[in-house]
Amino acid sequence: MKRNVSLEEISDGRLYSRNDMVRADCGGCKGCSDCCHGMGESVILDPYDAWRLSGGLGVPFAALLEQKLELHVVDGIILPNLKMDPKTDACGFLKKVTETFLKFIVNQTSLVGSTLLTCIFFNITACDQYLAIVIPGKMLQKLYQENGLKPEVLSRALEDSATVTSVLVPWNSCGATQAKVLGVATLDYLPYCFFNLISPLMNLLITAIHFKIRNIRPSR
């Protein structure tokens, strides 16, 4: 994590006052959560970061070290860094979002069911179809491999939940767009979206009966 930067690197050359209007964003962030996956020990925190995390979460620093952070030597100084979850290779704070569903995973059917619920949950809370697809997909990818399921099974679960249910949520970007384009309120057309409502249930059913579920064949 780069900390020492010059003003020229982060500024457009102008000096703004408190009365100026400026555009502030996350540098083109698309919410893909790639920066929360596979980062190893690279997301280094300084003592102030650790202090703010501890204060904001209301937990002591020692408790953060148990699950969320770990210590490493950087340039001769012991500093904390974000700890990646060994199962999902994701940031421990990102894992917290879906761990409510993950604890119910005991077999392939419950894994797919948890995926469907997680995607619908993100459609409702994150208000964007893209986030509802990418975040659960990234987090659950390794779990599908560990349960002997091919990536196509995860892809189908994402499509049968995140993609098709996004238009059923009035405050989701897809639901709002459809309502505006069609001139019909989301809750008015929702009862007639048979495909969107049935798709998650059908996906869960075909997984439960193992109909054309593609498993990873062990290498010889």
LINTA-V931661 format. One line per field, one symbol per residue. psi: psi as a letter, one per 30 degrees, with the letter a starting at -180 (. if undefined). burial: I if it has 9 or more other ideal C-beta (glycine too) atoms within 8 Angstrom, else O. A space follows every 50 residues. Layout:
psi=???
burial=???
This chain:
psi=jkejlleffglgflkklffkklkkahhgkggfgefgkhfbgfikkleeee eeeeeefhkleeeefeeellklkjhgkjlllkkkkfefhlkeeeefegfe effgjfaeefeeeeeeeeeeeeeeefgkeeefeeeeeeefeeeeefggkl feeeeeeeefdeeffeffjefkeeeeeeeeefgkkefefeffieeeefee eeeeefeeghjhkjlkkkk.
burial=OOOOOOOOOOOOOOOOOOOOOOOOOOOOOOIOIOOIIOIOOOIIIOOOII OOIIOOOOOOOOOIIOOIIOOIOOOOOOIIIIIIIOOIIIIIOIIOOIOO IIOOIOOIIIIIIIIIIIIIIIIIOIIIIIIIIIIIIIIIIIIIIOIOIO OOIIIIIIIIIIIIIIIIIIOIIIIIOIIOOOOOOIOOIOOOIOOIIOII OIIIOIIOOOOOIOOOOOOO
